[in-house]
Amino acid sequence: MKKIGIIGAGSMGRGIAQQASVSGHEVVLVEIQEKTLNEAFAFIQKMINRFAEKGKMDNTEAVASIGRIYCSTYLSSLEKCDLVIEAVVENLELKKSIFNKVESIVSADCILASNTSSLSITNIAGSLRHPERMIGIHFFNPVPLMKLVEIIPAIQTKSEYVEDCKSMMVGWGKYPVVAKDTPGFIVNKVARPFYSEALRIYDEGIASIEDIDHAMTDLGGFRMGPFTLMDYIGNDVNYAVTESVFEAFYYDPRYKPSFTQKRLSEAGWLGRKSGRGYYTYVDGKPQKTQEEFHYQKSTFQRILAMLINEAADTMHMGIASRDDIDLAVTKGVNYPKGLLQWADEIGVGLVVNQLDELYHHYREDRYRCSGLLRTIAERQSTFYDA
C-alpha cells in the first residue's frame, strides 16, 4: 500500500498521518476545516523536525517525510489511495456518511478503515456497497509513540485485508493485535476493572483515592494508579467509554459506571486538563493530601483479580487470543506484565478463590468468575499450558 488517505486532522488523524509519512508512504490528509488542517500540518512538521533534532532520523529523511504529506479539504483528493483511514469524532452516522462518499471516489481494491475506539465495524461495513473492504485499525494516542494497534475485522471483511493491515503495521514498527468486533475491542474492554473496581472500593469507603493509587503502583508496579490515570485521560472521556461499553454489553453489571465519576464529569472536574479531578492540579502536577499511606494488599489483589477475570473472559469468548490479550495490555496501557501471564504466576486457583469470595459477599453478577478461569483452575493448569 503506497498511498494512505487520512480523514480528520485532529490529534489522532495528524498522528496517523505523521506515522504513515515517516514510514515511507505518500499521505493525503483531508480535513474540511482549513484552519484545523493548517494547524495539523504545522504540528506534524514540528514533530518530525523535533525527531530529527534528537537524532531519531536524519534531516534528509525529515524533509522527505514532510514532503510526502499532501493536505486537502476535499474527499475527492483520496481518489488514488490504496488505504483510507477515517479518524473523525465517534459518531456512527457521520462515519457511515463519510465512507459512503469515499466508496464512490476510491478504486475497487482500496481498503477502508476506521480508527474508532468503540463503534461497530460491522455496522459501518453494512452501509457500504462493498462491505468486504471495511476494517477497523485502532491506534492509541499519541500515535507515533504508542506501539499497539488493534486490527478489527468486520464479519464481512476479507481475511486477506486483515493480513495486509497487520503486515503494514509491523512495517510501521507497531505491534498489531486482532480483535473480534466486540464493544471495547481488547484494551477498552479488558482495562475497565482497573477503573471501575477502584471506584467501587472508594465508593464503599474501603480505601482512599491515594491509598488505592499507591496500592497499584507500589505493590502492583503499575505506572499510574487508577485515579491518577483517569485524571490523565479525562473523567469525561473515561466515563463516556465506560458508559458506552456498559450499554453495548446489554447492561452487564461488570461494566457498570460509577456515580462518583459521573458527578465529577458533570461538575467539569475532568482531571489534569481542567485543573481538578480526583486530585487538584498545580502547574499540571497533582497535589497529594496524605502524608502517610495505609494501602492494603487486598486492594491490589481485588483489582488485579477483576482484571484477570476480564482478560480470561475475553479469551473465553474468542474476542482475542491469549498472546494478543497480554500484548495489548502491556503495549496499549503499559501494564507491568500480561494479565494471563500474571494469573499463571500467582496461581489461577488463587484468583478464582478471590472472585468467589467477592461473589459470595456481594451476591452480584459483577463478580462472577469466568468459565475458562474456573476450568483452568480445576485442571490445575495454566493459561500458557492450556
N, C-alpha and C positions, 0 to 999 in steps of 0.2 A: 504494500500500500504506500504509494509515493506521496499523494496529496491528501492532506487531512483538513476537513472543514470543522470549524467550531462555531456553534451558535450561542451567543451570550458572552459578554465581556466583563462579567462580574468577577469576583475573586476566584471562582472555580474555573470559569472559561478562560481567563487570562493565564491561569496557572497551567492548564492543559495545553494552551497554545505555546507557552514558553517551553514546556517539556517536549512537545512534538517538534518544535523548531530546532532545539539543541540536539535532538535525536536524529536530525538529518532530513526531516520531512518538510515539504512545502506546506505552508499553513494559510488557510483562508479564515480569518476571524471576522465573523458577522455580528453586528450589533446595531439595532435600529436607532439607538440614541447616539448621535455623533459625538457628543461630549464624553459619554462613557467610553466610547470606542477610542477616542484620542487619549484619554486618561489611561486606559488599559495598555495601549501601545507604549506610552511613555513609561509606564510601570515595568513592562516586560524588558524594555531597553535598559532601564536602570538595574534590574535584577541580573540580566545577562552580563552587563558591564561589571557589576559587583563580583560575579563569579570569576570574571577574567582578572580583576584586580587582586583577588585572593589566590590566584594561580590554579583555579579549578578547571580553567580552559584557557587556551591562548587567545590573543587579541584577534588573530585572523579568523578563528572559528567563531568568536563572539560576533564579529562583524557579519560573517556569513549567516549565522543563526538569525540575527535581526533582519537581514536581507531576505530571508526565506518567508517572512510573515507579510501577508497582504491583508489589509483591513478594508472592510466594505460595510455599507449599510443595506445592502441588497442580498436577498437569498439567492438570486439568480447567479451570483458570483460562485456558488457552490457547484456549478454545473459539471466540472471536470474532476470533482473529488472522488477518491476511492473509498473514503470513510468520512461520515459526518457525525460529529458528537454534539448533542444538544446539552447545554448547561444553563438553562433558564430557571426561573423560580419553580417551586414544587406545586404546580397547578396542572392537573391531569388534562383538562380540556385545552389549555394553552399548548401543552406539549403535543397533543393529538393534532391540533390545528397546524402547528409548525411542521410536523412530519408529513401531513397530507400535502402541504405545499411543496416541501422539499422533494417528496417522492416523484412529483411531476417534473422536477428540474434535473435531477441527477440521473446517471446511467442505470441500466437494469441490474448491474452487478455491484453497485455501490452499497456498502454496508451502512445501516442507520443505527446509531447508538444513543442511548440516553444516559446521562450521568446522575439520574435520580437516585436518592438515597432511601426512598420508601415506597414509591408508586409502582404499580404492577406493570412489568414489561409486557406481559401477555395482553393486558388491556390496551396498551398503546399499539401493540402489533396488530390487534384485532381491527383497528381502524384503517389499516393500510391495504392497498391492493395486493401487495406482495409482503405479507407478514413474516415470511421466512427470512427476510433480510434484517429484521429488528433484533437488537440485543442490548443488554444493559452493561455499561462499563462505568463502574462507580469508583471514582477517585476519592482520596482523602486530602484534606486541606492542611498545610499548603502542598499543592501537588508536586512541585519539584523536590520536596524534601521527604514526603511520606511515601514509603516504598510499597505499601499494599494497594492492590487494585482488585475489586470484586467484579467478576465476569458473571453476568446473569442472563442465561438464555431464556427466551420465552418458550412456551411449549411448541410454538410454530417454528422456532429458529433452526436453520440448517446447522447440523453438527460441525460442518467444515468451517463455518464462520466463528464458532467458539474457539477452535484450534488456531485459526488465523489471528484472532484478537489476543489469545494467550501468548502466541509467539511474538507478536508485536510488542506486548507489554514487557516481555523478557528482554527484548531488544532495547527497551527504554530504561532498563535497569530496575524494573519493578518485580514484585512478587505477586503474580496473578493467582487468585483462588476462585473456584467455580461454586456458585450457589444456586440452588433451586429458586425459582421466582416465588419467594415467600416473604411476607412482611418483615422488614428489617434486614433481609438477606442474612449475612452471618454476624457481622460486628454489631449492628444496631439491635439485633435480637439477643445475642449471647451476652452482651455487656449490660443489659437492662438491670439485672440484680445488683450490680455494683452501685448503682444509684438508688434504686427502689428499696433495697433491703437496708441500706444505710439510713435512708429517710424513715423507714419503718422503726428501726432501732431508736432513732432520735425522737420520733413522734411518741413512742411509748415511754420516753424518759429513761431508757436503759443506759444511755451514754450521751455525752455532749458532742457537739459538732467537732470540736477539736480533738476529743478523745477518739472518736471514730476515725477521723483522718489519720491520726498518728498510729492507731492500731494497724491500718492498712499499709502505711509507709514504713513504719518501724518494724513491725512483725512480718508483714507480707512482702515487703520490698517493692511495692508499687511506687511509681514516680510521683504520683499525686494521690491524695486522699479523695474520696468521692465528692465531698463538698467543695474542696478546692477546685476539682475538675469541673464540677457543674458550674461554678462561678466563672471558670475559664471559658467553657463552651457558651455560657449564657443560659440563664434559667428559662428564658422564653423559648430558646431553641431546644434545650434538653426536654422541657416539659412537653413541647409540641410533638417531639419524636415519640416519647413515652405514650402520650395520648393516642397518637396515630397507630402505634403497634398494638395498644390495648384494644382499640376499636377493630382493627384489621383481623385480630385473632378472636373475634366474636366475644370480646369482653372476658377473656381468660383472666382470672384473678392474679396469675403470676405477673401480669404486666400492669396491674392497677396503679394509676398515678397517685401522687401524694397531694393532699390539700395544702400542705406546707409549701411545696414548690409552686403550686398554682397561685397561692396568695402572694408569694414573692414576685411572681411574674406580673400579677395584676397591679402590684404596688410600684412596678417599674424597678424593683431591686433585682436587676438582671445579673449582677456579678461584677466582674472586673471592668467591663465596658461602661457600666453606669456608676461605678464608684461604690456600690453597695450590693451585697447579696447575702450569702451566709456569713460573709466577712465584710468588714468595712475596708476600703482600699485608699491608700495614700500614695500618690506617685506610682500607681499600678501595683503596689505591694499590699498583701493582706495584713491587717493589724490583728495580732493574736491577743486574746484577753486572758488566757490562762497562763499562769507562771509554772504550774506543775500539771502533769498529765497523769490520768488514772485509768488508762485504757486497759481492757481485759483481753486475754487471748480468745475468749469466747466470741467477742465481737468480730474479730478477724475470721475465726473459723466459721461463723454463721454466714457471713457474706461470701466467703470462698466456697462453702458447700452449695450455696444457691447458684453461684456462677458455674460450678462444675456440673450441677444438675441441668442447667440450661444448655451447656455445651453438649452434654450427653444426649439430651433430648433432640438437639439439632442434628446430631449424628444418627440417632434412632429413627428420625422422621425422613432421613435421606436428603436433608437440605444441603449438606456438605459432607465431605469425607473427614475422617479423623485428622489427617495431616493438614488439610486446608483450614479446619477449625482452629487448630493450635497455631498455625502460621498466621491466621487472621488476627488473633488476639495479641500475638507478640509484635507483629509488624503494623497492625492497624490502630491498636490502642496501647501499645507499649507495655503489656503485662510482662512481669518478670520471667514467666515461663508459660508454656501451653497449658490450658486448663485440664485437658485429658492426661497429659504427662504428669501434671501436679497430682491428679487423682491417684494415678499409679504409685507415685512416690509416698503419699501419706496413707494410702490404703483405701481402695474403693469401698470396702466394708465399713470403714470408719465414717466415710461421707454418707453412706446410706443410713447408718445409725443416727447421725446428726439430723438428717432430714426427717427421719421417722419420729425423733424426739420433738422436733418443731411441729410436725403434723399432729401428733398426739396432744401436744399442748394447746395448739390453736384450733384444731379441727377445721382448717381451711385448705381448700384445694390448691391454694398458692404454694403449699409446702409438699405437694405430692411428689414422690420420688419417681424419676424416670424409669421406665420399664427396663431399658438397656442397662442402666446403672445397677439396678437390683439383680438383673440376670448375671452380670459380670461378677458381682459380689457373691452370689450364691454358688457360682462355679469356682470361686476363689481364684479368679483370673485377673487380667489387667487389660486396659484398652490397647496397649501395644503388643499384647499377645493374642487378643481376641480376634 
